[in-house]
Amino acid sequence: MDNLKIVYKILVGIEASMDSNRFDGTFLEALKISEERRNKILQSMIDDGLIDGFTRVNYAGGYGFKAIEPRLTIKGMEFLQENSAMQKIKNGLKDIKDVTPFI
């Protein structure tokens, strides 16, 4: 799976959980990627300021993240909005191509 798609799906999952006082991280397992990849992507998202509210937990042989109060930052919200708009444009272009296959 493309890493940017994973980032987008994580942002969507966190955004959906912002209306609840309990974080349901089951969507993270549904990504069907390795724990190592997920952790590296989460770390990158934190480092880039897309998400906040996770604490890194180091353990023998690796690390993971504990969700304290996960939330999107303004930058994360902007990323989600921009990529949602791009997805709509992409889908629109695909629809045009389906209607006019010789273009």
Legacy VTK file of the C-alpha trace (Angstrom):
# vtk DataFile Version 3.0
C-alpha trace
ASCII
DATASET POLYDATA
POINTS 103 float
0.000 0.000 0.000
1.225 3.492 -0.846
2.554 5.317 2.241
0.590 8.484 1.473
-2.598 6.442 1.333
-1.702 5.044 4.756
-1.124 8.574 6.087
-4.492 9.635 4.672
-6.285 6.651 6.247
-4.651 7.318 9.633
-5.711 10.964 9.469
-9.274 9.947 8.563
-9.354 7.478 11.468
-8.057 10.022 13.976
-10.421 12.685 12.650
-13.368 10.315 13.058
-12.394 9.626 16.668
-12.211 13.304 17.602
-15.966 13.334 18.370
-15.516 10.654 21.012
-13.846 10.749 24.412
-12.388 7.283 23.723
-9.893 6.615 20.974
-10.665 3.498 18.945
-7.401 2.543 17.270
-8.719 -0.618 15.615
-8.488 1.118 12.248
-4.692 1.005 12.645
-4.716 -2.798 12.586
-7.075 -2.766 9.605
-4.357 -1.083 7.528
-2.742 -4.519 7.098
0.818 -3.214 7.294
3.634 -4.303 9.554
3.906 -2.835 13.027
7.330 -1.483 12.077
5.965 0.391 9.055
3.010 1.707 11.058
5.308 2.969 13.823
7.645 4.674 11.353
4.738 6.357 9.595
3.223 7.496 12.907
6.616 8.878 13.968
6.922 10.757 10.669
3.407 12.151 11.054
4.237 13.357 14.566
7.574 14.809 13.437
5.886 16.616 10.531
3.216 18.037 12.820
0.221 16.266 11.268
-0.907 14.549 14.484
-0.443 14.944 18.206
-1.448 13.108 21.361
0.686 9.979 21.033
3.511 9.004 23.360
6.384 6.917 22.082
7.004 3.836 24.221
10.421 2.202 23.883
10.849 -1.455 24.713
13.490 -4.113 24.158
13.738 -4.695 20.449
11.668 -1.762 19.262
9.114 0.880 20.073
5.434 1.595 19.782
2.961 4.377 20.477
0.417 4.876 23.207
-2.581 7.003 22.324
-3.043 9.586 25.077
-5.365 12.069 23.406
-4.897 11.673 19.644
-5.913 14.584 17.502
-5.201 16.183 14.179
-3.206 19.374 14.172
-4.211 22.240 11.911
-1.539 21.026 9.501
-3.086 17.534 9.597
-6.539 18.966 8.926
-5.183 20.931 5.979
-3.458 17.805 4.589
-6.710 15.859 4.904
-8.756 18.585 3.218
-6.281 19.096 0.370
-6.029 15.390 -0.311
-9.800 14.953 -0.154
-10.121 17.637 -2.821
-7.418 15.973 -4.918
-9.208 12.623 -4.595
-12.441 14.198 -5.859
-10.597 15.693 -8.827
-8.940 12.341 -9.541
-12.297 10.542 -9.361
-13.851 13.163 -11.650
-11.099 12.684 -14.204
-11.551 8.923 -13.999
-15.297 9.362 -14.631
-14.581 11.552 -17.666
-12.167 8.945 -18.999
-14.790 6.204 -18.513
-17.347 8.212 -20.472
-14.910 9.159 -23.243
-12.490 6.213 -23.475
-10.749 7.489 -26.621
-9.413 10.650 -24.981
LINES 1 104
103 0 1 2 3 4 5 6 7 8 9 10 11 12 13 14 15 16 17 18 19 20 21 22 23 24 25 26 27 28 29 30 31 32 33 34 35 36 37 38 39 40 41 42 43 44 45 46 47 48 49 50 51 52 53 54 55 56 57 58 59 60 61 62 63 64 65 66 67 68 69 70 71 72 73 74 75 76 77 78 79 80 81 82 83 84 85 86 87 88 89 90 91 92 93 94 95 96 97 98 99 100 101 102
